[in-house]
Amino acid sequence: MSADVSEKRFPSPVRVLSPNSSLIVSTAWDAVEYLKRWPAKRGRDYRAALQHCLDALDGLRSPRAAQASFVTAAKRAGLLL
């Protein structure tokens, strides 16, 4: 993993449901990887979270803002632990 990707760290880790157990998402990159395998309906919140996390990786949005969108999507989908 390149240094610039790992720097897109969320202010705090987010625990979400995964098919087998739970997963800790602590960076925008982790969030994008999780969103690619999103185990719920992909609605407006999902699309916003994916875009915001990609924007954070590109330096267009803060990791904090990306995390907020990711948490909102996970909460609405019932995936937030």
N, C-alpha and C positions, 0 to 999 in steps of 0.2 A: 504494500500500500504506500502511495507516495505521501510525503509529508503534508502537502497542502490539503489532501483529502482528510487525513486524520485530524487536522486542526479544526475541522468543521464540527467540533464536539458540542453536543447539546449541554446547556447549563446543568442539567441533571439527567441521569439515566431514566428511561421509560420502560416499564415492564408490560409486555403484551402477551396475549395468548399465541401460541404456535401449535401446529397440529399435534405434537407429542407432549408438550409441556408449556413452559413459558420462555420468553426470550427477553433479554435486556438490549434495548436499542439506545446507544449512547452517542451516535454521530449521525450526521445527515446521510452519509454513505450507508450505514446500517439500516436507516429508515427506508432508503430507496430500495435496498435489497429485500426488505420485508414487504414493502408495497408491491414489488413485482410478484410476490407470492400471496398477496392479500386474500385471506380466506373468507371474505365477506362481500356483500354487494358493493360494486364500484360506482358510487354516486358522486355528487358534487364535492362532498367533503374529501373523498378519496382523491379526486382529481386535483383539488387545491393542495392537499398534502404532498402529493407526488411532485407537482410543479414547484412548490415552495422549497422542498428538499433539494430538487435539482438546481433551483436558483441559488440555494445556499452553497452547493458544491461549486457553482460558477462564480461565487462571490457577489451575487446580485441581491442577496437577502441574508439577514443574520441567522446564525444557527438557532437563536432564541425564537425568532419568528417561524422558522421551519418546524421547530419542536412544537410550538403552539398549534400549528395546523395539523401536525401528525397526531398530537394528543386529542384534538377535537375529532378527527376522523376515527381514531381508534375507539374513543369513548362512544360516539354515535353508533359505531358498528358492534359495540359490546365486546371489544377486544382488549380494552384497557384493564390491567390488573391492579 
